[in-house]
Amino acid sequence: MEAVVAFSVPSLHITAAPETPTPLRKSMFFRTEVGSPISMVLGSNSKSKLFTALSPSPLTEPSNPPEPETESREEKFDWYSQWYPVMPICDLDKRRPHGKRVMGIDVVVWWDRNEGAWQVFDDACPHRLAPLSEGRIDQWGRLQCVYHGWCFNGSGECKFIPQAPPDGPPFHTFKRSCVAAYPSTVQNDILWFWPSTDPQYKDIITRKRPPYMPEIDDPSFTKLMGNRDIPYGYEVLIENLMDPAHVPYAHYGIMRTQKPKEKADREGGRPLELLIEKFDVNGFTADQGWSKSKFMPPSIFYAYANPDKPASSAETQKSSAQKKFALIFVCIPVSPGKSRLIWCFPRNFGLWMDKIVPRWIFHVGQNLILDSDLYLLHVEEHKLMDVGPDNWAKACFVPTKSDALVVGFRKWLRKYAGGQVDWRGKYSGALPPTPPREQLMDRYWSHVVNCSSCNYAYKSLNAVEVVLQIISVASIGIVATMKQGAVSAVTRNSMVVLALISFALSRWLAHFIHKTFRYHDYDHAFR
């Protein structure tokens, strides 16, 4: 059983911008050939199309985009003066602490019922550095370390040390007894934290907020989210999401694409169009015809319907006036070779579907999408590491304009952000070794345990499987103990049929559970 979230819009034809000998300044214009968007389907085996994402188009030159002359070369992106997303709050359990890693920092997330807020602490007890994420929330609503029972309030202050004599020195009031607390906030139903415990950032939320995506908070839009830990790094994750040209090939058979009338190959790849409007230390924006997109560093790649483009026909005008959508990808740097993705596809139509279809059903198809190019990207990252991040432009031949956003992202990294994530010396620079394929593409630890809906479905379906096995065994047992002639042949045969059906269903369900929640390979050679 696989679910679908699809995207589709009309074909797009844009007149190419004329060449000009004058230098580019406030924006970068790329001439290209006429092309059409790619329709993206997050899932499979469904006839319904919900909306279409437009594909960005290519660069004019195989080299990097020209640098805007108005941009100061001294302006740099500070990786540690930004808000970072941690998790969607729908996947955080208020009854227990959660351990997460962001920017190489191990944090514990827990619900402080006394303050009515999510707290983000350093995931180490000041006593002996045991992980607080393995602890519990005690009956007074404090975070308790289960190694020796030290308890902390929402500000990180130690409130109780069981080993300290009540008539002795108040060790719990000492500064060294406190846990480092990070500024945190909830915005767009996502928990964010500021990666510094310096007191000067305690009220940073009053001076700077996380990037805002209005569709997520709009009650007229759906806003189902998902999250998954990814076995390749932040840079490769973002550039893959910015690259629509790979969709008909890497996701063939699971993502529906609009086929051209005259296709050069089975999958229907084609030239794509792009107009980059702004490029600076704060990221870049792109006009993709019927949609616009933004890269808001460090984490957000955000595509949304273009309100400035008129529809090409009366029917399309009527449809586009009513239907709006957005594609929101939240990319989190975890450590070298590891990242985390939060996705959300708000739309103001088909709201009924999200109300009656469980969230985990949508995640079936969305996880298959991620799996279908996961191994490719993991290996690609290792090859890129071998040549070094400074040599990306030399190692990668990108002569067509379809790599516009990818080249733009690599240019942004090089010009403003040091060429790669600043881990501040936490790591040697080497990537984790490649594990066996089944471990690399594991869904359970990378998604299911971190998703409230999939975790519940996994446990429930396993319980159903056990019940079916019990019914099967019990039915055979009853038949075996029946005395000859005690019951009719019809009854005996019915019990045997029930046993066989229950056994067959339990085997099918076990296969479905494994494929859906554990491991599902994708063989490109036979697609």
Phi and psi in degrees as a GROMACS rama.xvg file:
@    title "Ramachandran Plot"
@    xaxis  label "Phi"
@    yaxis  label "Psi"
@TYPE xy
-131.564  143.577  GLU-2
-108.26  165.417  ALA-3
-131.577  137.662  VAL-4
-127.451  119.072  VAL-5
-117.67  161.312  ALA-6
-132.817  132.703  PHE-7
-155.968  140.763  SER-8
-141.247  167.693  VAL-9
-65.2157  162.654  PRO-10
-64.3873  152.96  SER-11
-122.728  133.254  LEU-12
-131.637  118.055  HIS-13
-123.389  137.908  ILE-14
-71.9845  132.084  THR-15
-67.1334  145.788  ALA-16
-70.956  138.726  ALA-17
-68.3844  149.664  PRO-18
-71.6349  148.953  GLU-19
-143.659  140.188  THR-20
-79.1256  -10.8343  PRO-21
-76.6207  149.359  THR-22
-66.7478  153.395  PRO-23
-84.3604  142.46  LEU-24
-123.577  -87.859  ARG-25
-73.874  -19.2833  LYS-26
-145.431  165.787  SER-27
-116.043  123.014  MET-28
-107.859  135.226  PHE-29
-120.876  121.32  PHE-30
-79.7311  144.711  ARG-31
-154.705  171.357  THR-32
-83.3322  161.26  GLU-33
-63.4595  136.339  VAL-34
-148.346  -179.012  GLY-35
-131.096  157.37  SER-36
-75.2713  162.688  PRO-37
-99.6118  133.525  ILE-38
-88.2921  125.395  SER-39
-104.041  134.646  MET-40
-123.665  116.274  VAL-41
-90.6827  80.3109  LEU-42
147.685  -163.691  GLY-43
-156.18  167.88  SER-44
56.0058  46.0499  ASN-45
-138.487  145.469  SER-46
-93.726  -12.0944  LYS-47
-85.0081  138.271  SER-48
-115.698  128.385  LYS-49
-97.8278  -45.3024  LEU-50
-167.457  165.756  PHE-51
-119.461  132.842  THR-52
-94.7151  139.01  ALA-53
-85.1915  147.384  LEU-54
-89.3744  137.229  SER-55
-72.3382  156.375  PRO-56
-105.33  177.294  SER-57
-84.4609  167.916  PRO-58
-81.3567  160.095  LEU-59
-73.6247  -36.8487  THR-60
-120.665  153.921  GLU-61
-70.033  -12.4741  PRO-62
-83.2803  177.966  SER-63
-70.3651  158.752  ASN-64
-61.2453  149.762  PRO-65
-64.9815  147.27  PRO-66
-81.866  130.502  GLU-67
-62.024  132.831  PRO-68
-71.4549  -19.9682  GLU-69
-81.7578  -8.69029  THR-70
-84.4953  133.328  GLU-71
-72.7782  130.371  SER-72
-74.3706  -17.1682  ARG-73
-81.4702  -17.1501  GLU-74
-72.0847  127.393  GLU-75
-128.14  152.514  LYS-76
-88.3376  124.847  PHE-77
-95.904  110.164  ASP-78
-62.7908  -23.3635  TRP-79
-105.162  12.6607  TYR-80
-118.341  47.0006  SER-81
-138.675  155.195  GLN-82
-82.7085  137.596  TRP-83
-119.578  135.003  TYR-84
-72.7385  146.911  PRO-85
-109.844  -59.7589  VAL-86
-158.805  156.167  MET-87
-67.0853  139.469  PRO-88
-69.1505  -20.1406  ILE-89
-67.2502  -17.6431  CYS-90
-107.648  15.7214  ASP-91
-109.413  127.102  LEU-92
-89.5315  121.134  ASP-93
-70.0657  -11.8892  LYS-94
-86.8561  -8.70042  ARG-95
-146.805  157.427  ARG-96
-79.0998  155.033  PRO-97
-126.225  133.396  HIS-98
-96.743  128.665  GLY-99
-137.336  156.012  LYS-100
-122.185  129.611  ARG-101
-138.592  130.705  VAL-102
53.4574  34.6346  MET-103
74.6287  5.43823  GLY-104
-101.497  124.227  ILE-105
-85.1108  120.137  ASP-106
-124.011  156.165  VAL-107
-115.055  131.439  VAL-108
-109.56  129.248  VAL-109
-149.337  155.456  TRP-110
-90.5556  118.128  TRP-111
-92.9919  97.0803  ASP-112
-70.7126  -20.284  ARG-113
-70.8213  -33.3344  ASN-114
-101.015  -11.2432  GLU-115
64.3562  42.2611  GLY-116
-150.705  153.94  ALA-117
-80.2253  136.134  TRP-118
-114.883  147.264  GLN-119
-125.092  115.395  VAL-120
-116.823  164.071  PHE-121
-64.9694  131.805  ASP-122
-83.7357  58.6448  ASP-123
-154.372  124.454  ALA-124
-70.5137  133.766  CYS-125
-64.6203  -13.9554  PRO-126
-70.0232  -65.7896  HIS-127
-134.717  18.9564  ARG-128
67.3368  22.5783  LEU-129
-67.0835  146.227  ALA-130
-68.9792  121.976  PRO-131
-69.1903  -20.6739  LEU-132
-66.4113  -16.6262  SER-133
-91.3447  5.09983  GLU-134
-88.6554  -151.572  GLY-135
-146.444  169.034  ARG-136
-102.243  119.637  ILE-137
-78.7365  -179.105  ASP-138
-66.651  -16.5557  GLN-139
-97.7551  7.76222  TRP-140
79.473  20.4293  GLY-141
-99.3843  155.466  ARG-142
-82.6369  122.682  LEU-143
-113.439  130.599  GLN-144
-78.8677  126.221  CYS-145
-86.3588  3.82391  VAL-146
-77.8034  -48.8446  TYR-147
-133.004  4.70324  HIS-148
86.6053  9.30456  GLY-149
-62.5624  141.57  TRP-150
-122.8  144.546  CYS-151
-134.039  144.723  PHE-152
-90.8584  -174.291  ASN-153
-67.7556  -13.545  GLY-154
-95.4177  -1.67379  SER-155
90.7436  0.224144  GLY-156
-74.8234  137.811  GLU-157
-75.7323  127.639  CYS-158
-109.087  -13.0699  LYS-159
-160.483  128.863  PHE-160
-122.726  104.552  ILE-161
-57.6175  -31.0955  PRO-162
-80.222  -9.54707  GLN-163
-85.2722  127.017  ALA-164
-60.8678  138.406  PRO-165
-63.6127  -25.8323  PRO-166
-98.6621  9.32509  ASP-167
-97.2883  -168.963  GLY-168
-60.3329  143.585  PRO-169
-78.3718  73.1411  PRO-170
-58.6137  -29.4985  PHE-171
-66.9657  -16.2455  HIS-172
-90.3731  -8.52293  THR-173
-68.3335  149.217  PHE-174
-61.8136  -35.2392  LYS-175
-71.0705  -9.62106  ARG-176
-85.7161  -7.57833  SER-177
-85.6335  155.14  CYS-178
-97.932  140.25  VAL-179
-67.745  124.739  ALA-180
-109.288  136.575  ALA-181
-99.8957  143.868  TYR-182
-59.0888  138.609  PRO-183
-145.889  157.925  SER-184
-157.628  159.265  THR-185
-109.076  123.561  VAL-186
-142.646  138.458  GLN-187
55.699  34.9352  ASN-188
61.8841  23.8735  ASP-189
-124.49  138.42  ILE-190
-84.7784  127.4  LEU-191
-117.143  153.105  TRP-192
-140.235  155.686  PHE-193
-100.603  122.162  TRP-194
-78.4619  48.8722  PRO-195
-151.586  135.553  SER-196
-99.9236  7.63894  THR-197
-60.1795  132.551  ASP-198
-55.9373  -24.4089  PRO-199
-66.4058  -17.208  GLN-200
-100.753  8.28978  TYR-201
-56.6364  -39.9853  LYS-202
-108.91  33.4435  ASP-203
-61.7442  -25.616  ILE-204
-62.6608  -23.8824  ILE-205
-78.6367  -16.2739  THR-206
-108.89  -28.724  ARG-207
-150.369  132.131  LYS-208
-112.465  161.638  ARG-209
-64.0546  159.555  PRO-210
-58.9754  140.801  PRO-211
-108.842  136.41  TYR-212
-120.789  100.825  MET-213
-61.7771  -31.0602  PRO-214
-61.9248  -31.901  GLU-215
-66.7077  -34.169  ILE-216
-91.2545  -5.0482  ASP-217
-79.2638  118.377  ASP-218
-65.0538  -14.5174  PRO-219
-85.1818  -0.800628  SER-220
-111.915  149.297  PHE-221
-75.2191  158.59  THR-222
-151.367  37.3684  LYS-223
-63.8197  135.591  LEU-224
-116.53  164.157  MET-225
-144.799  163.067  GLY-226
-147.636  151.203  ASN-227
-156.791  140.814  ARG-228
-80.6191  133.736  ASP-229
-114.569  132.247  ILE-230
-85.6012  37.7261  PRO-231
-148.612  165.956  TYR-232
-79.2044  171.416  GLY-233
-55.8054  -45.1528  TYR-234
-63.4798  -44.972  GLU-235
-68.4009  -36.4145  VAL-236
-60.6766  -49.6369  LEU-237
-65.7958  -45.1981  ILE-238
-67.6265  -28.6639  GLU-239
-67.709  -39.3702  ASN-240
-69.7823  -24.3296  LEU-241
-86.3935  1.55009  MET-242
-114.616  91.7661  ASP-243
-75.6925  -16.5546  PRO-244
-65.8558  -22.248  ALA-245
-82.3687  -13.5412  HIS-246
-57.5134  -51.2946  VAL-247
-69.1431  -12.7619  PRO-248
-102.979  -57.584  TYR-249
-68.5953  -27.6163  ALA-250
-113.599  27.0664  HIS-251
-60.3265  132.753  TYR-252
92.8347  -15.493  GLY-253
-122.546  -13.6528  ILE-254
-124.821  118.638  MET-255
-75.0744  136.446  ARG-256
-123.975  154.872  THR-257
-78.2142  121.183  GLN-258
-86.1884  133.674  LYS-259
-73.2926  160.452  PRO-260
-64.5243  -36.877  LYS-261
-121.009  100.629  GLU-262
-101.007  144.437  LYS-263
-85.0152  -18.7585  ALA-264
-148.208  176.722  ASP-265
-60.9494  -39.6615  ARG-266
-78.8319  -23.3881  GLU-267
82.8447  37.0074  GLY-268
-65.1487  154.496  GLY-269
-156.385  163.58  ARG-270
-62.9653  148.256  PRO-271
-123.393  163.471  LEU-272
-120.048  146.902  GLU-273
-154.656  143.162  LEU-274
-131.677  110.565  LEU-275
-84.0082  122.718  ILE-276
-94.6293  -31.2929  GLU-277
-150.271  142.339  LYS-278
-148.302  112.097  PHE-279
-155.678  -168.243  ASP-280
-62.7003  -22.4496  VAL-281
-88.3196  12.785  ASN-282
107.856  -149.818  GLY-283
-154.639  160.483  PHE-284
-122.063  155.217  THR-285
-139.751  137.695  ALA-286
-93.9944  116.177  ASP-287
-110.547  32.3321  GLN-288
83.668  -102.18  GLY-289
-79.4984  -3.54795  TRP-290
-140.471  160.108  SER-291
-118.472  158.177  LYS-292
-139.075  153.973  SER-293
-134.24  140.809  LYS-294
-108.313  112.876  PHE-295
-110.87  96.3706  MET-296
-66.4875  148.897  PRO-297
-93.0163  -10.423  PRO-298
-116.243  -20.4561  SER-299
-103.8  125.808  ILE-300
-117.78  121.652  PHE-301
-137.074  114.802  TYR-302
-113.763  139.623  ALA-303
-149.337  161.656  TYR-304
-60.6402  137.767  ALA-305
-83.2434  109.437  ASN-306
-73.9079  -12.9763  PRO-307
-92.9653  -9.33384  ASP-308
-95.2212  121.236  LYS-309
-72.565  149.458  PRO-310
-70.3205  158.6  ALA-311
-87.8007  -8.17626  SER-312
-150.157  164.276  SER-313
-62.7772  -39.3101  ALA-314
-65.3727  -42.731  GLU-315
-67.7974  -36.9756  THR-316
-60.2663  -44.1531  GLN-317
-63.7981  -41.501  LYS-318
-68.5239  -46.1045  SER-319
-68.9761  -25.6093  SER-320
-69.0054  -25.2113  ALA-321
-99.0528  -34.0164  GLN-322
-104.879  127.818  LYS-323
-132.413  152.938  LYS-324
-151.105  166.983  PHE-325
-150.268  149.58  ALA-326
-115.097  117.187  LEU-327
-120.837  119.343  ILE-328
-118.345  123.639  PHE-329
-110.046  111.022  VAL-330
-106.587  123.885  CYS-331
-115.629  119.581  ILE-332
-71.9904  121.712  PRO-333
-100.037  -58.0427  VAL-334
-164.251  170.999  SER-335
-55.3986  126.565  PRO-336
81.3654  5.22024  GLY-337
-140.904  141.064  LYS-338
-147.862  175.457  SER-339
-135.111  137.584  ARG-340
-116.45  130.086  LEU-341
-113.45  130.583  ILE-342
-125.666  151.158  TRP-343
-153.932  134.861  CYS-344
-124.687  74.185  PHE-345
-63.5372  142.282  PRO-346
-150.038  152.792  ARG-347
-104.142  24.4055  ASN-348
-141.312  158.622  PHE-349
65.7256  29.413  GLY-350
-63.5236  -28.8944  LEU-351
-59.2507  -31.9185  TRP-352
-62.5434  -44.7373  MET-353
-69.305  -19.7964  ASP-354
-82.2342  -26.5973  LYS-355
-110.847  -20.2608  ILE-356
-97.8064  125.179  VAL-357
-57.8108  147.368  PRO-358
-61.0504  -34.2077  ARG-359
-65.3744  -25.7276  TRP-360
-63.0998  -42.2562  ILE-361
-64.1912  -35.091  PHE-362
-69.3736  -20.9058  HIS-363
-58.9826  -54.2348  VAL-364
-68.9881  -36.6201  GLY-365
-67.2448  -35.4235  GLN-366
-69.9266  -34.1472  ASN-367
-64.3067  -37.2018  LEU-368
-58.7446  -48.8205  ILE-369
-63.6828  -38.0445  LEU-370
-68.2302  -31.2843  ASP-371
-68.5881  -22.2123  SER-372
-123.357  12.745  ASP-373
-63.6315  -47.9897  LEU-374
-65.625  -39.609  TYR-375
-55.9624  -47.2184  LEU-376
-73.3752  -33.6905  LEU-377
-61.7917  -45.9975  HIS-378
-68.3914  -40.7664  VAL-379
-57.2131  -42.3971  GLU-380
-61.7445  -39.4841  GLU-381
-64.2303  -37.8086  HIS-382
-67.4583  -39.2654  LYS-383
-65.516  -36.522  LEU-384
-65.6155  -34.2975  MET-385
-63.37  -37.0618  ASP-386
-86.3108  -19.207  VAL-387
93.0395  141.742  GLY-388
-62.0691  -27.4743  PRO-389
-72.6019  -16.0122  ASP-390
-107.755  19.0917  ASN-391
-58.0931  -47.15  TRP-392
-65.5998  -29.3675  ALA-393
-79.2057  -35.9074  LYS-394
-79.9352  -32.0245  ALA-395
-102.891  124.521  CYS-396
-94.5922  108.78  PHE-397
-122.174  72.7707  VAL-398
-80.4642  -19.386  PRO-399
-96.6891  164.65  THR-400
-79.2293  -6.58675  LYS-401
-70.4781  -12.9631  SER-402
-96.6705  22.46  ASP-403
-55.7762  -51.2303  ALA-404
-70.9757  -34.7023  LEU-405
-63.6242  -47.3502  VAL-406
-63.7741  -39.8527  VAL-407
-62.0947  -40.6727  GLY-408
-65.2934  -44.4939  PHE-409
-64.6537  -34.8073  ARG-410
-65.6345  -42.8118  LYS-411
-61.4685  -44.5916  TRP-412
-57.5171  -47.5273  LEU-413
-67.476  -42.6621  ARG-414
-77.3107  -39.6021  LYS-415
-112.852  -24.8793  TYR-416
-122.173  22.1744  ALA-417
77.9153  8.14575  GLY-418
85.6597  -13.5457  GLY-419
-167.823  173.117  GLN-420
-62.2261  137.528  VAL-421
-87.9818  102.724  ASP-422
-88.9285  0.752658  TRP-423
55.0886  41.4347  ARG-424
75.2555  10.9031  GLY-425
-71.3322  -24.1228  LYS-426
-129.284  159.571  TYR-427
-75.8764  -18.5693  SER-428
105.406  -11.1436  GLY-429
-82.1298  149.09  ALA-430
-87.9203  154.397  LEU-431
-61.9703  147.356  PRO-432
-65.5234  157.088  PRO-433
-76.403  119.182  THR-434
-80.8952  175.934  PRO-435
-55.3749  150.519  PRO-436
-55.2636  -42.3876  ARG-437
-64.4288  -35.2061  GLU-438
-73.9879  -38.0076  GLN-439
-63.1401  -39.5243  LEU-440
-101.096  20.6617  MET-441
-60.9613  133.426  ASP-442
-97.7267  -26.5128  ARG-443
-64.9141  -54.3615  TYR-444
-79.0746  -23.6573  TRP-445
-85.7927  -21.3237  SER-446
-137.378  -54.7804  HIS-447
-58.0346  -46.9813  VAL-448
-68.0509  -18.3301  VAL-449
-101.792  3.87128  ASN-450
-118.98  118.629  CYS-451
-61.6595  -39.8865  SER-452
-74.9553  -43.6952  SER-453
-68.4129  -35.263  CYS-454
-65.0828  -41.7267  ASN-455
-66.0957  -43.4069  TYR-456
-63.436  -41.0309  ALA-457
-60.1415  -47.0256  TYR-458
-67.3863  -40.4492  LYS-459
-66.4806  -44.3614  SER-460
-68.5301  -33.5205  LEU-461
-64.9817  -37.6903  ASN-462
-64.7281  -40.4393  ALA-463
-62.762  -40.5868  VAL-464
-60.2958  -42.7736  GLU-465
-63.5313  -42.9841  VAL-466
-60.3256  -43.0923  VAL-467
-62.8714  -38.5059  LEU-468
-66.2218  -40.1829  GLN-469
-63.8341  -43.6305  ILE-470
-60.4511  -41.9531  ILE-471
-63.1646  -49.1449  SER-472
-65.4095  -43.3269  VAL-473
-63.3288  -39.3582  ALA-474
-63.257  -43.2586  SER-475
-65.3047  -39.4802  ILE-476
-63.4898  -40.8826  GLY-477
-64.2059  -43.8739  ILE-478
-61.5399  -40.9379  VAL-479
-66.5613  -31.9138  ALA-480
-89.6538  -8.5617  THR-481
-68.7497  133.752  MET-482
-77.658  144.66  LYS-483
-59.2648  124.792  GLN-484
88.6753  -9.0939  GLY-485
-70.2946  -32.7178  ALA-486
-130.892  164.155  VAL-487
-73.8557  161.342  SER-488
-63.895  -32.7668  ALA-489
-62.8157  -42.0282  VAL-490
-65.2393  -44.2179  THR-491
-62.7451  -43.986  ARG-492
-65.6128  -37.0684  ASN-493
-63.0606  -40.177  SER-494
-66.535  -38.3231  MET-495
-65.9743  -43.5145  VAL-496
-61.8808  -41.7261  VAL-497
-60.5329  -40.9572  LEU-498
-64.2839  -43.827  ALA-499
-66.2191  -43.9856  LEU-500
-63.5862  -43.9983  ILE-501
-62.346  -40.881  SER-502
-65.672  -44.5742  PHE-503
-62.6393  -42.5688  ALA-504
-64.9782  -37.6884  LEU-505
-65.7245  -38.3489  SER-506
-68.06  -42.0468  ARG-507
-63.8712  -42.137  TRP-508
-65.5775  -38.0549  LEU-509
-62.1024  -41.2279  ALA-510
-65.2757  -42.9815  HIS-511
-62.7008  -42.7174  PHE-512
-62.6578  -44.3555  ILE-513
-64.4815  -44.8933  HIS-514
-69.1544  -33.735  LYS-515
-86.0483  -38.1699  THR-516
-115.023  -6.69596  PHE-517
-117.49  -64.6678  ARG-518
-157.941  129.064  TYR-519
-140.803  106.811  HIS-520
-76.8412  163.063  ASP-521
-133.125  112.091  TYR-522
-99.103  106.561  ASP-523
-68.9019  -26.7716  HIS-524
-66.6118  -26.1194  ALA-525
-112.247  25.1145  PHE-526
